[in-house]
Each structure stands twice: as C-alpha cells, then as structure tokens.
C-alpha cells in the first residue's frame, strides 16, 4: 500500500518550480512526520509533462531529486491539464476532455514519465483522469471520439509496458456534474474497456456528495468488472440544516473552483452559490474538499464518517494499492482556516497525512509503504 498527498495544491507548472516545491513543502512535511519516505501524488501540468516526456535526462534528474529527499511517486494526478491554481478555474478544469486528442496525448506522456519515477518495488503506477467529460454538450459523435481515445489509451499503455516492463493503469474519477458522476454511471460506461489497464479513481469526497453508500458502490463496480486503481482520500463539506447555516456557507463561496451541491433528496446545482440562491432543502453535501483532520466552521460538518466507512470496505474487498490525500482547496478556505504561509500549509498537509494514516490503520490496513512514525491525530 502507498499513501501520498497530491501536489495539485501547489501552482508550479515547470520542472524548476516542481523541484522548488519539493524543498518548500514535501521535505518539511516528511520531517514533520518523521518519515523515512513520503509519498507524493505528483501533478504535472501539460507543459511540464511535455518537456519531461521529451527529455530522458530531465526525467532522470527529477527521479534523482525525489530520491535525494526521500520522496516516492507511484501515482500522478492527470485530471487538471494546466493552471489548476489560477484565480478562476471552474469549468475549465474539465477541458480538454476525452473527446480531444490533447487529453489522450497528455495522459500517455504522464504514463511514460511515471515508469521512470516510480520505485522498482511498486507493482504498478496509476494516473487519475477526468470522468470522460462534463455532462454537456454530449452526443453520439462526442461519445465515439471519447471511447475511441480510450481504446487508443489502452493500446498505448500496453505498448509502454512492453517497452519498459512497468505497468501503468489509468483511473477515471467520477465527479458531480460530469458524464460519469457516480459508480452507477462508471459501471455502465466503463464495463467494456480494457479493465486490465483502465478503471476508476474513487474520490471519497465525490462518493459522499453523490450520496452513495460505499458498500453498494464497491459492489456495483465489482459486479461490472471495473477495478478501483486509485483512491483519493478526501472529505466534502456537509450542511445538515443549510438554511440555518447560510452565513457560514457563504464564506465557502469563492471564485476559483466548482462546488457542486447535492441534497439528500436528489436536488442538484453546479455551484454552492446557486444552491444558496435556490434554498434547496437539506441536508446538503458540497463538492468542497475540506481538511481531513479539522472540522469545518460550525454548524457545518464534513463527510469523514463516509470516508471511514469507504476505507473499511475498500480494505476488505479491493486490491487497490494507491491512496492519495487530495485537499487542493487550502488556498480558498475561509480566511480563519487558511494557512498564512508555506510553513502553515506544510503543517496542515502533515496533519492530514497523519490523520489518513491513522484512518487506514484503524480500518485494518497494513502499514503503507510510505509509512511514518507520527503521533495519532484525533478527531
């Protein structure tokens, strides 16, 4: 098992910036956790990926820089294409989608890079990707293009494995508002792909926002023969009585990211401000990744109970090895919860990783390969 934190919380988009963030964040986090090895779910923006794919020397350099700092990479986040920490992202994160050759080329570049970054002991590498496309527009021609690219992806991954001897799998990440929003849609749309190399990346905040029961969701995927190749250990925002928490919820409205909101009764909006304007009946779950170890502003809570349940089910019934903590929203949290500087962000990520490690241990996990000897963080 490999436990990591996702670096899409950092804005670096070239090799120099990526190496700098290793010293600014990853190495201090490893030291805070007293870890021999720290796992990174590395995010490489498209320009950086293109440069690394074209330069074996740059790939060797990045591997040396990781090794020198006691950092391990077995998984890459290939969902955001570029500019993920720009002032405004919103719908832009879903483009280019899988109807575009740009998405295919980017993902295959990531897979090739990963074969040179992951340790020899890793049984496979993983790349997470968007769930085909945003739900609109969608028609037969777009479907044909997208699933044609998935066929090409599987062939490309097989070719990379033949050339390098390293297996890389791609997980499509169900997300609210997308063509694949939940495991029902994942089971239906991915059942016909090459499931030796393609499957799902199960983001546990998204699972909660979709109001899915973890045991039923995993059973659904197993029945369809769709594997979980990666898990994103994340928690969403929950408002049991949103009308009584309007002022607190408005502090989470911000311009950078989409915060799709779903009520337990099935009502849906594509952003939190729209849910507030429509006064949807509660309870709500909001696609807003909140720090795992710290409660949101009262009276709001998080979906950590769903996270706990999902981890127990995954460890009992899945052979997934990659668990990546993905809280990318630190920079847009309400001001009183936002880290003041790089050291504060490193503290927060370290606390999240300790919390995730303890969750996995309490759910029955063997010690992750990137284990660390931190004190328990109690919720």
PEVEN-V968055 format. One record per backbone hydrogen bond with DSSP energy under -1.0 kcal/mol. NH is the residue of the N-H (numbers start at 1). CO is the residue of the C=O. Records with the same first field share a line. If there is no record, write none. Layout:
BEGIN
NH=CO / CO
END
This chain:
BEGIN
2=321
4=323
5=39
6=325
7=41
10=7
18=14
19=15
20=16
21=17
22=18
23=19
24=20
25=21
26=21
27=22
29=25
30=26
31=27
32=28
33=29
34=31
35=30
38=70
40=72
41=5
42=40 / 75
46=81
49=45
50=46
51=47
52=48
53=49
54=50
59=55
60=56
61=57
62=58
63=59
64=60
65=61
66=62
67=63
68=64
70=67
71=66
72=38
76=126
77=42
78=128
86=83
89=256
90=256
92=89
93=90
94=91
95=92
98=132
100=97
104=100
105=101
106=102
107=103
108=104
109=105
110=106
111=107
112=108
113=109
114=110
115=111
116=113
118=114
122=119
125=167
126=74
127=169
128=76
129=171
132=130
133=131
135=177
143=139
144=140
145=141
146=142
147=143
148=144
149=145
150=146
151=147
152=148
153=149
154=150
155=151
156=152
157=153
158=154
159=155
160=156
161=157
162=158
163=159
164=160
165=161
169=125
170=197
171=127
172=199
173=129
175=180
178=175
179=133
186=182
187=183
188=184
189=185
190=186
193=190
195=193
197=194
198=194
199=170
200=227
201=172
202=230
204=232
207=203
208=204
209=205
210=206
211=208
212=207
217=213
218=214
219=215
220=216
221=217
222=218
223=219
224=220
225=222
226=221
229=200
230=200
231=322
232=202
233=324
234=232
237=286
238=301
239=284
244=241
245=242
249=245
250=246
252=249
253=250
261=269
262=285
263=267
264=283
266=263
269=261
275=271
276=272
277=273
278=274
279=275
280=275
284=239
285=262
286=237
287=260
288=286
290=235
300=297
301=238
303=236
307=303
308=304
309=305
310=306
311=307
312=308
313=309
314=310
315=311
316=312
317=313
318=314
323=2
324=231
325=4
332=329
337=334
345=341
346=342
347=343
348=344
349=345
350=346
351=347
352=348
353=349
354=350
355=351
356=352
357=353
358=354
359=355
360=356
361=357
362=358
363=359
364=361
365=360
369=1
371=368
374=372
END
